[in-house]
Amino acid sequence: MNTAPDGDSLHFLPDHPDSLAQNWPDLRRHPDGAITVRLDGVDAPETHYLASGGLGVLRQPAPWPEMAAESLLRFLGFAALRRRSDECIVATTPAAVHGAIALRRVDRYGRAVAFAFRGHVSLPPAGRLTLTAPVVESSANWQLLWQGLAYPVFYQDMPDGLKAHLCQASRAAQSAGRGLWPQDCTRSGFALTSLDALQCQGLLWPKLFRRLVDHVGGNGGRLSLSSFGALLEAEVGSVLLWEQDCPVDFADLVALEGNRLRLLVAPDAIAFAED
């Protein structure tokens, strides 16, 4: 309660918090003992992103952020939920559900980067779990990508075999025209004419959306893209086209033509350094 999970994060109260803290000392715990879990390999449309530069809280076009969040919670076993206007959950049915996580790493914010599973799941101790295809396909991560309700996002520490398997789910959704993919303009291009257009019309890969709105905020609210490439070069730097094992500057993968931008490769082709 009183948390605001979106389609790629959740509030998780571990059964054995001391053991978890011992194995993962960088995990940040909330006052109630819970941790924040970030779904590995998944980037859902933003329901409430706090942009820099005084732009306030921005969101991506409806209904996709809400559909991803609803799908995640229903997959985990919540039959109903109620939110405030600030996206915080104030009531759920049931109040809590059982689940498990397979934690791969802790990010710089102290969040668990993990695969999430519903119900009473018995997983082996840390370091002994192999994320086989059947295990991955039983996760919330896979489900969101398969439904086309979230984008893939990969980091260089993820094994290539795991990236390839998650790609199967996302690419199947794209081929079938499921979920958000028919409305996605990441590859086809988006014209930055206003922040309203970005929030109501142009559905972009969230990884690019967040950088874009932070650029606008840092640019005093001006919509010019003239220095956006320089921001990407400075803040993101080199990424890996992992299927070719080819390092490249992220800025070189974003085409800028006046007020229009587009990603030159598929989001699932890119692997970022750990964030």
Buried (B, 14 or more C-beta within 10 A) or exposed (E): EEBBBBBBBBBBEBEEBEEBBEEBEEBEBEEEEBBBBBBBBBBBBBBBBEBEBEBEEBBBBEEBBBBBBBBBBBBBBBEEBEBEEEBEBEEBEEEEEEBBBBBBBBBEEEBBBBBBBBEEBEBEEBEEBEBEEEBBBBBBBBBBBBBBBBBBBBBBEBEEEBBEBBBBBBBEBBEEEBBBBEEBBBEEEBBBEEBEBBBEBBBBBBBBBBBBBBBBBBBEEEBEBEBBBEBBBEEBEEBBBBEEEEEBBBBEBBEBEEEEBBBEBBBBBBBBEEE
